[in-house]
Amino acid sequence: KMEASLSLQILPKTEDDQELLRIVDKVIRYLESTGLKTFTAPFDTTIEGDFDTLCQVIKRAHEIAIEEGAQGVSSNMKLYYTPEAEGGIFTIDEKVSPYHR
């Protein structure tokens, strides 16, 4: 059941930009491997799913950044949650299709 949409930006604390990009790439690959619908843009990745699963994804994304060598992790998140919505929430495709033809 899709009841939530998450926009997640992970910002690992590193000593150089190449290391930051390497860690962010690892996190993006994880997000795309979850089996959830994802859309990666220049500054964040949007993910759709149920609320509990998205909360687990957020935690694991931060853990991966630390496991990959980040000294700390900041993140920016936007989360829309509506468990009782008739017909669900607007999907990624519904949100971006007018702009990506």
C-alpha positions in Angstrom: 0.0 0.0 0.0 1.4 3.4 -1.0 0.6 5.8 1.7 3.7 8.0 1.8 6.1 9.8 -0.5 9.6 10.8 0.7 12.2 13.1 -0.8 15.6 12.4 0.7 18.9 14.2 0.4 21.8 12.6 2.1 24.8 14.9 2.9 27.8 12.9 4.2 30.5 14.8 6.1 33.8 14.0 4.3 37.1 15.6 3.7 36.8 15.9 -0.1 34.1 16.1 -2.8 35.1 12.9 -4.6 34.5 10.9 -1.4 31.2 12.7 -0.8 30.1 11.8 -4.3 31.2 8.2 -3.9 29.2 7.8 -0.7 26.1 9.5 -2.1 26.3 7.2 -5.1 26.3 4.2 -2.7 23.3 5.5 -0.9 21.4 6.1 -4.2 22.2 2.6 -5.4 20.7 1.3 -2.1 17.6 3.4 -2.5 17.1 2.1 -6.0 17.7 -1.5 -4.8 14.8 -1.4 -2.3 12.2 -2.4 -4.9 10.3 0.8 -4.2 9.5 3.3 -6.9 12.3 5.9 -7.0 13.1 9.1 -8.9 16.6 10.5 -8.6 17.0 14.2 -9.4 20.2 16.4 -9.0 19.6 17.2 -5.3 17.5 14.3 -3.9 15.8 11.0 -4.5 12.0 10.6 -4.2 10.7 7.3 -3.0 7.1 6.0 -2.6 5.9 3.3 -0.3 4.3 2.6 3.0 5.3 4.8 6.0 7.1 2.1 8.0 9.2 0.9 5.1 10.2 4.5 4.3 11.3 5.0 7.9 13.5 1.9 7.6 14.9 3.2 4.3 15.8 6.5 5.9 17.7 4.8 8.8 19.5 2.4 6.4 20.6 5.2 4.1 22.2 7.0 7.0 23.9 3.8 8.2 25.3 3.2 4.7 26.9 6.6 4.6 28.6 6.0 8.0 29.7 2.5 6.9 31.2 4.0 3.8 33.4 6.3 5.8 31.4 9.5 6.4 32.3 11.2 9.7 28.7 12.2 10.1 25.5 12.6 8.0 23.1 15.4 7.6 19.9 15.0 5.6 17.1 16.9 4.2 13.7 15.2 4.0 10.3 16.0 2.8 7.7 13.4 3.8 4.0 13.3 2.9 2.0 10.7 4.8 -1.7 10.0 4.4 -2.8 6.5 5.6 -6.5 7.2 5.0 -6.4 8.8 1.6 -9.0 7.5 -0.8 -7.2 6.6 -4.0 -3.7 7.0 -2.4 -1.3 9.9 -2.9 -0.1 11.6 -6.1 2.6 9.3 -7.6 6.0 10.3 -8.8 4.8 9.9 -12.3 1.8 12.1 -11.8 4.0 14.8 -10.3 6.7 14.9 -12.9 5.2 13.6 -16.2 4.0 17.0 -17.3 7.7 18.2 -17.2 9.4 15.0 -18.5 8.1 14.1 -21.9 
